[in-house]
C-alpha cells in the first residue's frame, strides 16, 4: 500500500495550444519534458506560497507582540500586495 501512496498522481490538464507551445519551448530550453516542466513550475509555486505564508505569520506575530508598529505592519502588507501584482 505504501508504494501506491508514494506513486505520482495522474491528472488531466486542458490548456490552450498557445500555452502548450510556450511550455514546450520552455521545457526544451531547460532540458525537461513538458510534464517535467509543468511539475517543476507547480512545485516552485507551492514553495513560494509556503514561503510567503511563513513570512506573513512572522510579521503577524511581530505585530501582535508589539515588535513592530501598526504602521510598519500595514506598510509591509501594502508592499507585499504590490509585489504580487
C-alpha positions, -999 to +999 in steps of 0.1 A: +000+000+000+029+023+007+040+021-029+006+033-041+007+063-018+042+072-029+034+069-067+029+101-086-007+111-092-021+115-127-042+144-137-060+155-168-049+191-178-065+210-205-046+240-218-046+262-249-024+253-278-006+286-274+002+278-238+013+243-247+037+257-273+052+281-248+056+254-222+071+231-248+097+257-258+105+265-222+108+228-213+132+223-243+153+253-231+155+237-196+161+202-210+129+188-194+099+170-208+067+191-209+053+171-180+085+177-160+084+214-168+048+216-155+057+197-124+087+219-118+066+251-122+039+238-099+065+228-073+081+263-074+047+280-070+038+259-040+073+265-024+069+303-029+034+302-015+046+284+016+074+309+020+050+339+018+027+323+043+057+318+067+068+354+063+032+366+069+030+345+101+062+360+114+051+396+106+017+389+123+035+376+154+057+407+155+027+430+152+008+411+179+038+412+202+044+449+196+078+444+180+065+465+150+041+493+149+007+491+132+021+515+105+050+492+098+027+462+096+003+479+072+032+492+051+046+457+049+011+444+038+007+471+012+042+464-002+036+427-003+004+431-022+021+454-047+049+429-053+024+401-060+009+420-090 
